[in-house]
């Protein structure tokens, strides 16, 4: 059951990282703020991996060919999802954007069943549906059509699907290493490889298309370092959880991030909580309780 505290720690750290990236979007733009978590995150992932190797006395894993399609699916889907998330946040409430994205567990369960053969029991399915219904209740806003507000809604929902595919890709990569009980090394190695690939890809793309943004990222290194660390820290615990249970279970429990986002929204961004959002929170809590019971 270690996947439970791993997931809660990851969700809390990810909420803090999202808030930091949201602030960086104003100065660096969507792509620049997206790149911060990778460029300033991969050195911390290498430090984590070095620590695990020294603590366990293990050698670096030798991934098989099947590892690489999984890792590429994970990192490409994550880059797209992060960019869409930040773009949606620029148009809507922080907590509502997180709620759109957190419709992800249903899609993750489906992807996991198709791509990994992850089993979904009736109780687990009920937990996923109730918790997801909670975020839908939180997300609904009267008059959104009249306000022309469907664009951030669609971006948030697609970002949720991409995050789901990313989770499946990374879990597939971790399992393909087949390290048995040494799940910490499998998760940490996968994280390091993923972040290095993401950092290299986006750095090359920005150097080709928008060198000014790349320079701006390095000029904003002080706030970017903390965002990068929180991103790598959150990912470390996500990957540990993926190594121990299905991605659908992890991403459903991760809906507690909505509760953390509610706190961020209220106390930092001064955005009030409505009765509808309160009802959604209650449904999320019920779904999470059922999820834990299902295990």
N, C-alpha and C positions, 0 to 999 in steps of 0.2 A: 504493500500500500504506500510505498514511498513516492509513487507518482502523484499522490494527492498534495503533500507539502511542496514537492517540486513544482507542480503546476501553479499553486497559489503564489509562491515566491516569484515565478516567472511572470504571472499576470500583474503583480504589483510593480515589478521592475519595468515591464513593458508600458504600463500606464504612465509612469514617470518619464520614460523615453519618448513616448508619443507627445506628451506635453512640451518637452524640450524641442522636439523636431517641429512642432506646430509653431513655436516662437521663431525658429530659424527660417521657416518658410518665407517670412516677411522680407528677410534680407538676402536669402540665397535662392529663392524660388523653389518650386516643387521638386525638380530633379536634384538641385543642390542639397536641399534638406534630406532627400532620400539617400543621397550618396554619403552623407555624414555618418550614418549608422554603420555603413560598411567600411569606409575608408579609415575611420577612427576606431572601428570595432575589431578589425582583424588582428591588430597587434595584441589586444587583450586575449583574443582567442588563442593565439600562439603561446602566450604566457600561461593560460589555463592548461593547454596541452602539455607544455613543458613540465608544469607542476605535476600533472597526472603521471607522466612517464617517469619522473624522478621518484614519486611516491610509491609507485607500483613496481618499478624496476622492469617495466615492459619495453618491448621494442615497438617501433612504429608499425601499425598494421599495413598489410599489403593488400589493398583492395583488388577484387576481381573486376572483370570487364563490366559486370552488371551494376557495379557501384556507380559508374559514371552517368548512365542515363537517369538514374534516380537523383543524383546530386544536381544534375543540370535542370531537371524538372523542378526541384526544390528551390534553387537559387533564382532561376528566371521568373517563376511564378511569384516569389517573394518580392523581387524588385518591382514588378508590375503592380502587385497588391499595395506595396508601400507608397508608390507614387500616386495611385488612385485614392488611397486613404488621405494623404496630405492635401490633394486637390479638393476632395470633398470637404475636408475640415475648413478650408478657406472660405466655404460658402455657408456652412451650417454650424449649429451648436456642437461643441466638442463631444458632449455625452451622446447626442443623437447620432453623430457620425459613427462613433464606436458601436452604437446599437445596430445600425445598418450592417456594419461589418460583421457583427456577432450573430448574424443569421447563418454564418459559416458552418456550424456543426452538422446540420442536415446534409449539406453538400459533402462535407468531409466523410460522414458515415457512408454515403453512396460511393464516393471515390474509393474509400478504403475497402468496401465490399467488392468492388469491381477490380481494382488494381492489386490489392494485397490479400483478398479473401478474409478480411477482418470480420468477425461474426458480430451481428447486432441482435441481441436478445430483445424480447418484447418489452421488458422493463427498461432496458437501455434506450430503446426507441421512444418509449413514453417520456423518459427523462429529457431526451434531446428535443422532442416536439414541444413539451411544456416550457422548457427554458427558452427555446427559440421563439415560441409564441410570446413570451415575456418581452423579448427585445423588439418584436413586431409591434406590440402594444405601445412600448416606449417610443418607437419610431414614428408612429402615425401622427400626422399633424393636420388638422382641418385647414382647408384653404390652400394646400400645397400646390394644387393644379393651377389655381388662379394666380398664385405667386410665381409660377414658372419654376417651381423648385424640384422638378423631377430629375434634373441632371445630377445633382449631388447624391440623390437617392440611388440612381442607377450606378453611379461610380462606387458608392459604398457597398452595394450588393455584389457587384462584380469583384470588388476588392476582397469581399468575404469569400467568394468562390476561389479566387487566386490564392488566398491564404490557406484555404482547405487543400488545394492541390499541392501547395508548398509543403504543408505538414505531411501529406502522404509521400511526397518525394523524399523528404528527409528521413522519415521513418523507414522507407524502403532501403535507403542508403545505409542506415544504421544496422538494419537486420541483415543486409547483404554481407557485412563484414564478418558475421558469424563468430564473434569473440566469446560466446558463452556467457559466463558470469561476469566477465569484465565489461559490463555495459557502460561504465563510466568512460573508459577509453574509447569505446565505439562511438559514443555520443560526442565526446570532446573532439576526436579526430574529424568526424563528419562536420562539426561546426567550423573548425579551423579551415578545412578545405572549402566549404561553402562560402565563408566570408572572404577568403583570399580570391576566389573566382569572381565574386560579386564586386569586390573592390577593384580588381584588375579590369573587369569588363566596363564598369561605369567610368573609371578614370580614363580609359582609352576613348570611350565615347565622348566624354566631355572635352578631352584634349583635341578631338577631331571637330566637334560641333560647337563648343562654347567654352573656350579657354578662359573667358572672363569669369564664368561661374566657378571654374576650378580654382582660379586665383582667389576668388572671394571666399571659398571654403577654407583655404589655408590661412587667410587673414582672420577668419572667425574660429581659429583653432581652440581658443580657451573654452567657449561653451560647447564646441563640437566634441572635445575630448570626453566630457562628462556624458553627452548623448551617446557617443560611441561605446563608452564603458557600459552604460546602462543597457544598450542594445545587446552587446556581447554577453553581459551577465544574464539578461532575460533569456536569450537564446540558449545559453548553457543549460538552464533549468528546463526549458521546453524540450531540448534534445534528450535530457536525462529521462523526462517523463515519457517521450516517444519510445525510448528503448525498453520501457517496462510495460506499456499497455497500448491499446489502440489509439490512433490519432483522434477518432471520434470521441472517445472518453475524455481525452486530454482537452480537446477544444470545447467540449460541453462544460466541463468544470471551469475552463478559462473564462466562462461568462461572468465569473465573479469580477472580472476586469471592469464590467459595466458599473459595478458598485464602486470600485476605486475611481473610475472616470467620473461618476456622480459627485464624489467628494472633490475631485480636481475642479470640475465644472463649477461647483457651488462656492468653494472657498478661495480658489485662485482666479477663475474667470468671472466670478460673481453672477453666474447664470442660475436662476431659481429652479427648483424641482417642482414639476406639476403633479397633480393627482394621478394623471395617466402614467407618468414615469414611475410614480410610487407603486402603482398596481403592477407594472411590468417588473419591477424589482422583486416584488413578492413572488411572482410566477417564476422568475429566475431562481430564486432561493429554493422553491419547491422542487424545481427540476434538478437542481444540484443535489438536494437531499436524496431524491430518487436515484440519481446517478451513483452516488456512493453506496446506497443500499444495493444497487444492482451488482456491485462488485463484492 
